[in-house]
């Protein structure tokens, strides 16, 4: 596991104040199943990331990001 990790660069055209986006990084090894299946916008500053048997709700309040893990 002590291998260098290639950089991940994400770029979006335009400014992010009125067109924000979320990036989810869910690494896996070998033939493990995909962990994150869906990203959904719940509101202007809230998102849900979900997979098989779980979901996480994120909310951004100014500079503070809070989250709640919910196992289904």
PyMOL Python script that loads the backbone (N, CA, C, O; Angstrom):
from pymol import cmd

cmd.read_pdbstr("""\
ATOM      1  N   UNK A   1       0.803  -1.202   0.000  1.00  0.00           N
ATOM      2  CA  UNK A   1       0.000   0.000   0.000  1.00  0.00           C
ATOM      3  C   UNK A   1       0.841   1.260   0.000  1.00  0.00           C
ATOM      4  O   UNK A   1       0.293   2.356  -0.120  1.00  0.00           O
ATOM      5  N   UNK A   2       2.125   1.146   0.128  1.00  0.00           N
ATOM      6  CA  UNK A   2       2.987   2.332   0.149  1.00  0.00           C
ATOM      7  C   UNK A   2       3.340   2.770  -1.259  1.00  0.00           C
ATOM      8  O   UNK A   2       4.505   3.023  -1.566  1.00  0.00           O
ATOM      9  N   UNK A   3       2.359   2.855  -2.092  1.00  0.00           N
ATOM     10  CA  UNK A   3       2.531   3.273  -3.474  1.00  0.00           C
ATOM     11  C   UNK A   3       2.057   4.709  -3.637  1.00  0.00           C
ATOM     12  O   UNK A   3       1.140   5.142  -2.939  1.00  0.00           O
ATOM     13  N   UNK A   4       2.670   5.449  -4.548  1.00  0.00           N
ATOM     14  CA  UNK A   4       2.193   6.819  -4.771  1.00  0.00           C
ATOM     15  C   UNK A   4       0.779   6.808  -5.365  1.00  0.00           C
ATOM     16  O   UNK A   4       0.439   5.946  -6.176  1.00  0.00           O
ATOM     17  N   UNK A   5      -0.017   7.757  -4.955  1.00  0.00           N
ATOM     18  CA  UNK A   5      -1.370   7.871  -5.472  1.00  0.00           C
ATOM     19  C   UNK A   5      -1.402   8.920  -6.573  1.00  0.00           C
ATOM     20  O   UNK A   5      -0.918  10.034  -6.373  1.00  0.00           O
ATOM     21  N   UNK A   6      -1.960   8.586  -7.727  1.00  0.00           N
ATOM     22  CA  UNK A   6      -2.051   9.589  -8.791  1.00  0.00           C
ATOM     23  C   UNK A   6      -2.990  10.714  -8.376  1.00  0.00           C
ATOM     24  O   UNK A   6      -3.956  10.469  -7.654  1.00  0.00           O
ATOM     25  N   UNK A   7      -2.730  11.933  -8.814  1.00  0.00           N
ATOM     26  CA  UNK A   7      -3.597  13.050  -8.433  1.00  0.00           C
ATOM     27  C   UNK A   7      -4.954  12.959  -9.122  1.00  0.00           C
ATOM     28  O   UNK A   7      -5.081  12.431 -10.226  1.00  0.00           O
ATOM     29  N   UNK A   8      -5.936  13.476  -8.453  1.00  0.00           N
ATOM     30  CA  UNK A   8      -7.279  13.578  -9.008  1.00  0.00           C
ATOM     31  C   UNK A   8      -7.572  15.059  -9.177  1.00  0.00           C
ATOM     32  O   UNK A   8      -7.547  15.816  -8.206  1.00  0.00           O
ATOM     33  N   UNK A   9      -7.845  15.468 -10.390  1.00  0.00           N
ATOM     34  CA  UNK A   9      -8.123  16.873 -10.671  1.00  0.00           C
ATOM     35  C   UNK A   9      -9.546  16.983 -11.208  1.00  0.00           C
ATOM     36  O   UNK A   9      -9.908  16.326 -12.184  1.00  0.00           O
ATOM     37  N   UNK A  10     -10.341  17.819 -10.559  1.00  0.00           N
ATOM     38  CA  UNK A  10     -11.717  18.038 -10.982  1.00  0.00           C
ATOM     39  C   UNK A  10     -11.861  19.511 -11.302  1.00  0.00           C
ATOM     40  O   UNK A  10     -11.513  20.373 -10.496  1.00  0.00           O
ATOM     41  N   UNK A  11     -12.375  19.789 -12.481  1.00  0.00           N
ATOM     42  CA  UNK A  11     -12.555  21.179 -12.879  1.00  0.00           C
ATOM     43  C   UNK A  11     -13.943  21.354 -13.458  1.00  0.00           C
ATOM     44  O   UNK A  11     -14.436  20.509 -14.206  1.00  0.00           O
ATOM     45  N   UNK A  12     -14.556  22.450 -13.105  1.00  0.00           N
ATOM     46  CA  UNK A  12     -15.871  22.768 -13.641  1.00  0.00           C
ATOM     47  C   UNK A  12     -15.821  24.168 -14.223  1.00  0.00           C
ATOM     48  O   UNK A  12     -15.237  25.072 -13.625  1.00  0.00           O
ATOM     49  N   UNK A  13     -16.419  24.348 -15.364  1.00  0.00           N
ATOM     50  CA  UNK A  13     -16.468  25.658 -15.997  1.00  0.00           C
ATOM     51  C   UNK A  13     -17.454  26.539 -15.251  1.00  0.00           C
ATOM     52  O   UNK A  13     -18.536  26.081 -14.883  1.00  0.00           O
ATOM     53  N   UNK A  14     -17.099  27.789 -15.024  1.00  0.00           N
ATOM     54  CA  UNK A  14     -17.970  28.720 -14.328  1.00  0.00           C
ATOM     55  C   UNK A  14     -17.621  28.809 -12.860  1.00  0.00           C
ATOM     56  O   UNK A  14     -16.767  28.073 -12.365  1.00  0.00           O
ATOM     57  N   UNK A  15     -18.289  29.717 -12.167  1.00  0.00           N
ATOM     58  CA  UNK A  15     -18.006  29.921 -10.754  1.00  0.00           C
ATOM     59  C   UNK A  15     -18.893  29.027  -9.896  1.00  0.00           C
ATOM     60  O   UNK A  15     -19.968  28.607 -10.325  1.00  0.00           O
ATOM     61  N   UNK A  16     -18.438  28.743  -8.695  1.00  0.00           N
ATOM     62  CA  UNK A  16     -19.126  27.776  -7.843  1.00  0.00           C
ATOM     63  C   UNK A  16     -20.138  28.393  -6.884  1.00  0.00           C
ATOM     64  O   UNK A  16     -20.847  27.654  -6.200  1.00  0.00           O
ATOM     65  N   UNK A  17     -20.230  29.710  -6.810  1.00  0.00           N
ATOM     66  CA  UNK A  17     -21.161  30.315  -5.853  1.00  0.00           C
ATOM     67  C   UNK A  17     -22.610  30.010  -6.191  1.00  0.00           C
ATOM     68  O   UNK A  17     -23.417  29.749  -5.299  1.00  0.00           O
ATOM     69  N   UNK A  18     -22.942  30.040  -7.465  1.00  0.00           N
ATOM     70  CA  UNK A  18     -24.321  29.750  -7.852  1.00  0.00           C
ATOM     71  C   UNK A  18     -24.461  28.374  -8.503  1.00  0.00           C
ATOM     72  O   UNK A  18     -25.580  27.914  -8.730  1.00  0.00           O
ATOM     73  N   UNK A  19     -23.340  27.711  -8.806  1.00  0.00           N
ATOM     74  CA  UNK A  19     -23.373  26.390  -9.419  1.00  0.00           C
ATOM     75  C   UNK A  19     -22.411  25.442  -8.685  1.00  0.00           C
ATOM     76  O   UNK A  19     -21.452  24.953  -9.282  1.00  0.00           O
ATOM     77  N   UNK A  20     -22.666  25.180  -7.381  1.00  0.00           N
ATOM     78  CA  UNK A  20     -21.747  24.316  -6.627  1.00  0.00           C
ATOM     79  C   UNK A  20     -21.846  22.859  -7.079  1.00  0.00           C
ATOM     80  O   UNK A  20     -22.822  22.464  -7.717  1.00  0.00           O
ATOM     81  N   UNK A  21     -20.840  22.073  -6.748  1.00  0.00           N
ATOM     82  CA  UNK A  21     -20.874  20.656  -7.055  1.00  0.00           C
ATOM     83  C   UNK A  21     -20.215  19.881  -5.920  1.00  0.00           C
ATOM     84  O   UNK A  21     -19.478  20.437  -5.107  1.00  0.00           O
ATOM     85  N   UNK A  22     -20.502  18.583  -5.888  1.00  0.00           N
ATOM     86  CA  UNK A  22     -19.965  17.700  -4.860  1.00  0.00           C
ATOM     87  C   UNK A  22     -19.173  16.598  -5.549  1.00  0.00           C
ATOM     88  O   UNK A  22     -19.594  16.074  -6.581  1.00  0.00           O
ATOM     89  N   UNK A  23     -18.046  16.256  -4.985  1.00  0.00           N
ATOM     90  CA  UNK A  23     -17.250  15.143  -5.479  1.00  0.00           C
ATOM     91  C   UNK A  23     -17.170  14.085  -4.395  1.00  0.00           C
ATOM     92  O   UNK A  23     -16.861  14.393  -3.244  1.00  0.00           O
ATOM     93  N   UNK A  24     -17.445  12.853  -4.754  1.00  0.00           N
ATOM     94  CA  UNK A  24     -17.383  11.743  -3.803  1.00  0.00           C
ATOM     95  C   UNK A  24     -16.280  10.808  -4.247  1.00  0.00           C
ATOM     96  O   UNK A  24     -16.257  10.354  -5.391  1.00  0.00           O
ATOM     97  N   UNK A  25     -15.362  10.522  -3.330  1.00  0.00           N
ATOM     98  CA  UNK A  25     -14.270   9.598  -3.601  1.00  0.00           C
ATOM     99  C   UNK A  25     -14.482   8.368  -2.738  1.00  0.00           C
ATOM    100  O   UNK A  25     -14.385   8.446  -1.513  1.00  0.00           O
ATOM    101  N   UNK A  26     -14.768   7.239  -3.357  1.00  0.00           N
ATOM    102  CA  UNK A  26     -15.033   6.002  -2.622  1.00  0.00           C
ATOM    103  C   UNK A  26     -14.100   4.914  -3.152  1.00  0.00           C
ATOM    104  O   UNK A  26     -14.476   4.164  -4.052  1.00  0.00           O
ATOM    105  N   UNK A  27     -12.887   4.823  -2.602  1.00  0.00           N
ATOM    106  CA  UNK A  27     -11.929   3.838  -3.111  1.00  0.00           C
ATOM    107  C   UNK A  27     -12.363   2.411  -2.805  1.00  0.00           C
ATOM    108  O   UNK A  27     -13.111   2.166  -1.859  1.00  0.00           O
ATOM    109  N   UNK A  28     -11.894   1.494  -3.602  1.00  0.00           N
ATOM    110  CA  UNK A  28     -12.134   0.074  -3.377  1.00  0.00           C
ATOM    111  C   UNK A  28     -10.929  -0.702  -3.861  1.00  0.00           C
ATOM    112  O   UNK A  28     -10.103  -0.179  -4.610  1.00  0.00           O
ATOM    113  N   UNK A  29     -10.831  -1.917  -3.444  1.00  0.00           N
ATOM    114  CA  UNK A  29      -9.672  -2.730  -3.769  1.00  0.00           C
ATOM    115  C   UNK A  29     -10.111  -3.972  -4.539  1.00  0.00           C
ATOM    116  O   UNK A  29     -11.052  -4.661  -4.143  1.00  0.00           O
ATOM    117  N   UNK A  30      -9.429  -4.243  -5.626  1.00  0.00           N
ATOM    118  CA  UNK A  30      -9.706  -5.455  -6.388  1.00  0.00           C
ATOM    119  C   UNK A  30     -11.133  -5.570  -6.853  1.00  0.00           C
ATOM    120  O   UNK A  30     -11.652  -4.670  -7.513  1.00  0.00           O
ATOM    121  N   UNK A  31     -11.776  -6.678  -6.514  1.00  0.00           N
ATOM    122  CA  UNK A  31     -13.150  -6.909  -6.975  1.00  0.00           C
ATOM    123  C   UNK A  31     -14.188  -6.586  -5.912  1.00  0.00           C
ATOM    124  O   UNK A  31     -15.291  -7.133  -5.946  1.00  0.00           O
ATOM    125  N   UNK A  32     -13.863  -5.714  -4.972  1.00  0.00           N
ATOM    126  CA  UNK A  32     -14.852  -5.282  -3.979  1.00  0.00           C
ATOM    127  C   UNK A  32     -16.011  -4.588  -4.687  1.00  0.00           C
ATOM    128  O   UNK A  32     -15.813  -3.953  -5.723  1.00  0.00           O
ATOM    129  N   UNK A  33     -17.219  -4.703  -4.139  1.00  0.00           N
ATOM    130  CA  UNK A  33     -18.354  -4.017  -4.770  1.00  0.00           C
ATOM    131  C   UNK A  33     -18.227  -2.496  -4.645  1.00  0.00           C
ATOM    132  O   UNK A  33     -17.530  -1.985  -3.768  1.00  0.00           O
ATOM    133  N   UNK A  34     -18.902  -1.803  -5.525  1.00  0.00           N
ATOM    134  CA  UNK A  34     -18.913  -0.349  -5.505  1.00  0.00           C
ATOM    135  C   UNK A  34     -19.639   0.117  -4.249  1.00  0.00           C
ATOM    136  O   UNK A  34     -20.751  -0.330  -3.968  1.00  0.00           O
ATOM    137  N   UNK A  35     -19.011   1.014  -3.492  1.00  0.00           N
ATOM    138  CA  UNK A  35     -19.593   1.444  -2.214  1.00  0.00           C
ATOM    139  C   UNK A  35     -20.646   2.531  -2.397  1.00  0.00           C
ATOM    140  O   UNK A  35     -21.752   2.408  -1.871  1.00  0.00           O
ATOM    141  N   UNK A  36     -20.325   3.584  -3.125  1.00  0.00           N
ATOM    142  CA  UNK A  36     -21.258   4.698  -3.320  1.00  0.00           C
ATOM    143  C   UNK A  36     -22.007   4.489  -4.625  1.00  0.00           C
ATOM    144  O   UNK A  36     -21.399   4.366  -5.689  1.00  0.00           O
ATOM    145  N   UNK A  37     -23.315   4.450  -4.538  1.00  0.00           N
ATOM    146  CA  UNK A  37     -24.142   4.197  -5.726  1.00  0.00           C
ATOM    147  C   UNK A  37     -24.829   5.449  -6.261  1.00  0.00           C
ATOM    148  O   UNK A  37     -25.126   5.527  -7.453  1.00  0.00           O
ATOM    149  N   UNK A  38     -25.088   6.436  -5.391  1.00  0.00           N
ATOM    150  CA  UNK A  38     -25.874   7.593  -5.827  1.00  0.00           C
ATOM    151  C   UNK A  38     -25.513   8.829  -5.020  1.00  0.00           C
ATOM    152  O   UNK A  38     -25.257   8.751  -3.819  1.00  0.00           O
ATOM    153  N   UNK A  39     -25.496   9.971  -5.697  1.00  0.00           N
ATOM    154  CA  UNK A  39     -25.359  11.271  -5.046  1.00  0.00           C
ATOM    155  C   UNK A  39     -26.575  12.085  -5.462  1.00  0.00           C
ATOM    156  O   UNK A  39     -26.876  12.211  -6.649  1.00  0.00           O
ATOM    157  N   UNK A  40     -27.273  12.640  -4.468  1.00  0.00           N
ATOM    158  CA  UNK A  40     -28.516  13.355  -4.729  1.00  0.00           C
ATOM    159  C   UNK A  40     -28.494  14.703  -4.020  1.00  0.00           C
ATOM    160  O   UNK A  40     -28.140  14.780  -2.843  1.00  0.00           O
ATOM    161  N   UNK A  41     -28.867  15.756  -4.721  1.00  0.00           N
ATOM    162  CA  UNK A  41     -28.998  17.071  -4.096  1.00  0.00           C
ATOM    163  C   UNK A  41     -30.328  17.110  -3.356  1.00  0.00           C
ATOM    164  O   UNK A  41     -31.379  16.867  -3.948  1.00  0.00           O
ATOM    165  N   UNK A  42     -30.282  17.418  -2.054  1.00  0.00           N
ATOM    166  CA  UNK A  42     -31.501  17.503  -1.251  1.00  0.00           C
ATOM    167  C   UNK A  42     -32.008  18.929  -1.148  1.00  0.00           C
ATOM    168  O   UNK A  42     -33.185  19.161  -0.871  1.00  0.00           O
ATOM    169  N   UNK A  43     -31.125  19.873  -1.368  1.00  0.00           N
ATOM    170  CA  UNK A  43     -31.480  21.280  -1.276  1.00  0.00           C
ATOM    171  C   UNK A  43     -30.315  22.114  -1.767  1.00  0.00           C
ATOM    172  O   UNK A  43     -29.390  21.599  -2.394  1.00  0.00           O
ATOM    173  N   UNK A  44     -30.364  23.389  -1.481  1.00  0.00           N
ATOM    174  CA  UNK A  44     -29.322  24.296  -1.958  1.00  0.00           C
ATOM    175  C   UNK A  44     -27.953  23.948  -1.391  1.00  0.00           C
ATOM    176  O   UNK A  44     -26.954  24.048  -2.102  1.00  0.00           O
ATOM    177  N   UNK A  45     -27.885  23.542  -0.129  1.00  0.00           N
ATOM    178  CA  UNK A  45     -26.613  23.229   0.514  1.00  0.00           C
ATOM    179  C   UNK A  45     -26.653  21.900   1.248  1.00  0.00           C
ATOM    180  O   UNK A  45     -26.057  21.763   2.316  1.00  0.00           O
ATOM    181  N   UNK A  46     -27.349  20.923   0.689  1.00  0.00           N
ATOM    182  CA  UNK A  46     -27.396  19.608   1.320  1.00  0.00           C
ATOM    183  C   UNK A  46     -27.443  18.517   0.248  1.00  0.00           C
ATOM    184  O   UNK A  46     -28.028  18.686  -0.822  1.00  0.00           O
ATOM    185  N   UNK A  47     -26.797  17.384   0.583  1.00  0.00           N
ATOM    186  CA  UNK A  47     -26.664  16.285  -0.364  1.00  0.00           C
ATOM    187  C   UNK A  47     -26.808  14.963   0.358  1.00  0.00           C
ATOM    188  O   UNK A  47     -26.589  14.884   1.567  1.00  0.00           O
ATOM    189  N   UNK A  48     -27.172  13.931  -0.370  1.00  0.00           N
ATOM    190  CA  UNK A  48     -27.237  12.575   0.165  1.00  0.00           C
ATOM    191  C   UNK A  48     -26.367  11.682  -0.722  1.00  0.00           C
ATOM    192  O   UNK A  48     -26.510  11.672  -1.945  1.00  0.00           O
ATOM    193  N   UNK A  49     -25.475  10.944  -0.092  1.00  0.00           N
ATOM    194  CA  UNK A  49     -24.668   9.935  -0.774  1.00  0.00           C
ATOM    195  C   UNK A  49     -25.154   8.600  -0.236  1.00  0.00           C
ATOM    196  O   UNK A  49     -25.235   8.422   0.980  1.00  0.00           O
ATOM    197  N   UNK A  50     -25.479   7.654  -1.117  1.00  0.00           N
ATOM    198  CA  UNK A  50     -26.009   6.387  -0.631  1.00  0.00           C
ATOM    199  C   UNK A  50     -25.387   5.207  -1.359  1.00  0.00           C
ATOM    200  O   UNK A  50     -24.873   5.327  -2.471  1.00  0.00           O
ATOM    201  N   UNK A  51     -25.454   4.075  -0.697  1.00  0.00           N
ATOM    202  CA  UNK A  51     -24.957   2.819  -1.233  1.00  0.00           C
ATOM    203  C   UNK A  51     -25.868   1.704  -0.766  1.00  0.00           C
ATOM    204  O   UNK A  51     -27.000   1.961  -0.357  1.00  0.00           O
ATOM    205  N   UNK A  52     -25.396   0.478  -0.821  1.00  0.00           N
ATOM    206  CA  UNK A  52     -26.201  -0.658  -0.409  1.00  0.00           C
ATOM    207  C   UNK A  52     -26.271  -0.723   1.114  1.00  0.00           C
ATOM    208  O   UNK A  52     -25.279  -1.051   1.764  1.00  0.00           O
ATOM    209  N   UNK A  53     -27.424  -0.417   1.685  1.00  0.00           N
ATOM    210  CA  UNK A  53     -27.643  -0.516   3.114  1.00  0.00           C
ATOM    211  C   UNK A  53     -27.221   0.686   3.937  1.00  0.00           C
ATOM    212  O   UNK A  53     -27.198   0.597   5.165  1.00  0.00           O
ATOM    213  N   UNK A  54     -26.887   1.803   3.315  1.00  0.00           N
ATOM    214  CA  UNK A  54     -26.473   2.989   4.071  1.00  0.00           C
ATOM    215  C   UNK A  54     -26.731   4.246   3.255  1.00  0.00           C
ATOM    216  O   UNK A  54     -26.869   4.199   2.032  1.00  0.00           O
ATOM    217  N   UNK A  55     -26.793   5.362   3.957  1.00  0.00           N
ATOM    218  CA  UNK A  55     -26.830   6.667   3.304  1.00  0.00           C
ATOM    219  C   UNK A  55     -26.232   7.686   4.271  1.00  0.00           C
ATOM    220  O   UNK A  55     -26.296   7.513   5.488  1.00  0.00           O
ATOM    221  N   UNK A  56     -25.662   8.732   3.727  1.00  0.00           N
ATOM    222  CA  UNK A  56     -25.089   9.810   4.518  1.00  0.00           C
ATOM    223  C   UNK A  56     -25.679  11.116   4.000  1.00  0.00           C
ATOM    224  O   UNK A  56     -25.615  11.407   2.806  1.00  0.00           O
ATOM    225  N   UNK A  57     -26.253  11.898   4.907  1.00  0.00           N
ATOM    226  CA  UNK A  57     -26.774  13.220   4.557  1.00  0.00           C
ATOM    227  C   UNK A  57     -25.753  14.266   4.982  1.00  0.00           C
ATOM    228  O   UNK A  57     -25.330  14.289   6.138  1.00  0.00           O
ATOM    229  N   UNK A  58     -25.355  15.130   4.057  1.00  0.00           N
ATOM    230  CA  UNK A  58     -24.404  16.199   4.316  1.00  0.00           C
ATOM    231  C   UNK A  58     -25.118  17.536   4.223  1.00  0.00           C
ATOM    232  O   UNK A  58     -26.004  17.719   3.389  1.00  0.00           O
ATOM    233  N   UNK A  59     -24.729  18.470   5.081  1.00  0.00           N
ATOM    234  CA  UNK A  59     -25.281  19.819   5.023  1.00  0.00           C
ATOM    235  C   UNK A  59     -24.164  20.823   5.255  1.00  0.00           C
ATOM    236  O   UNK A  59     -23.379  20.690   6.194  1.00  0.00           O
ATOM    237  N   UNK A  60     -24.102  21.823   4.395  1.00  0.00           N
ATOM    238  CA  UNK A  60     -23.090  22.866   4.491  1.00  0.00           C
ATOM    239  C   UNK A  60     -23.734  24.131   5.028  1.00  0.00           C
ATOM    240  O   UNK A  60     -24.669  24.670   4.438  1.00  0.00           O
ATOM    241  N   UNK A  61     -23.211  24.598   6.168  1.00  0.00           N
ATOM    242  CA  UNK A  61     -23.708  25.816   6.795  1.00  0.00           C
ATOM    243  C   UNK A  61     -22.532  26.779   6.884  1.00  0.00           C
ATOM    244  O   UNK A  61     -21.725  26.703   7.811  1.00  0.00           O
ATOM    245  N   UNK A  62     -22.442  27.674   5.925  1.00  0.00           N
ATOM    246  CA  UNK A  62     -21.291  28.571   5.870  1.00  0.00           C
ATOM    247  C   UNK A  62     -20.037  27.771   5.577  1.00  0.00           C
ATOM    248  O   UNK A  62     -19.880  27.238   4.479  1.00  0.00           O
ATOM    249  N   UNK A  63     -19.147  27.682   6.546  1.00  0.00           N
ATOM    250  CA  UNK A  63     -17.916  26.906   6.374  1.00  0.00           C
ATOM    251  C   UNK A  63     -17.956  25.586   7.129  1.00  0.00           C
ATOM    252  O   UNK A  63     -16.972  24.846   7.129  1.00  0.00           O
ATOM    253  N   UNK A  64     -19.076  25.282   7.769  1.00  0.00           N
ATOM    254  CA  UNK A  64     -19.201  24.083   8.591  1.00  0.00           C
ATOM    255  C   UNK A  64     -19.968  22.999   7.832  1.00  0.00           C
ATOM    256  O   UNK A  64     -21.099  23.221   7.398  1.00  0.00           O
ATOM    257  N   UNK A  65     -19.350  21.828   7.674  1.00  0.00           N
ATOM    258  CA  UNK A  65     -20.002  20.701   7.005  1.00  0.00           C
ATOM    259  C   UNK A  65     -20.375  19.674   8.067  1.00  0.00           C
ATOM    260  O   UNK A  65     -19.512  19.190   8.801  1.00  0.00           O
ATOM    261  N   UNK A  66     -21.651  19.345   8.147  1.00  0.00           N
ATOM    262  CA  UNK A  66     -22.101  18.333   9.097  1.00  0.00           C
ATOM    263  C   UNK A  66     -22.661  17.151   8.312  1.00  0.00           C
ATOM    264  O   UNK A  66     -23.064  17.290   7.157  1.00  0.00           O
ATOM    265  N   UNK A  67     -22.681  15.984   8.958  1.00  0.00           N
ATOM    266  CA  UNK A  67     -23.200  14.812   8.274  1.00  0.00           C
ATOM    267  C   UNK A  67     -23.837  13.859   9.269  1.00  0.00           C
ATOM    268  O   UNK A  67     -23.560  13.900  10.468  1.00  0.00           O
ATOM    269  N   UNK A  68     -24.696  13.000   8.741  1.00  0.00           N
ATOM    270  CA  UNK A  68     -25.362  11.979   9.542  1.00  0.00           C
ATOM    271  C   UNK A  68     -25.362  10.690   8.743  1.00  0.00           C
ATOM    272  O   UNK A  68     -25.890  10.644   7.632  1.00  0.00           O
ATOM    273  N   UNK A  69     -24.766   9.632   9.308  1.00  0.00           N
ATOM    274  CA  UNK A  69     -24.754   8.301   8.682  1.00  0.00           C
ATOM    275  C   UNK A  69     -25.994   7.545   9.120  1.00  0.00           C
ATOM    276  O   UNK A  69     -26.288   7.454  10.312  1.00  0.00           O
ATOM    277  N   UNK A  70     -26.722   7.003   8.149  1.00  0.00           N
ATOM    278  CA  UNK A  70     -27.939   6.261   8.426  1.00  0.00           C
ATOM    279  C   UNK A  70     -27.798   4.874   7.795  1.00  0.00           C
ATOM    280  O   UNK A  70     -27.681   4.743   6.577  1.00  0.00           O
ATOM    281  N   UNK A  71     -27.811   3.855   8.635  1.00  0.00           N
ATOM    282  CA  UNK A  71     -27.763   2.476   8.126  1.00  0.00           C
ATOM    283  C   UNK A  71     -29.187   2.000   7.904  1.00  0.00           C
ATOM    284  O   UNK A  71     -30.054   2.183   8.759  1.00  0.00           O
ATOM    285  N   UNK A  72     -29.420   1.398   6.770  1.00  0.00           N
ATOM    286  CA  UNK A  72     -30.775   0.952   6.423  1.00  0.00           C
ATOM    287  C   UNK A  72     -30.954  -0.516   6.722  1.00  0.00           C
ATOM    288  O   UNK A  72     -32.032  -1.065   6.494  1.00  0.00           O
TER     289      UNK A  72
END
""", "prot")
cmd.dss("prot")
cmd.show_as("cartoon", "prot")
cmd.util.cbc("prot")
cmd.orient("prot")
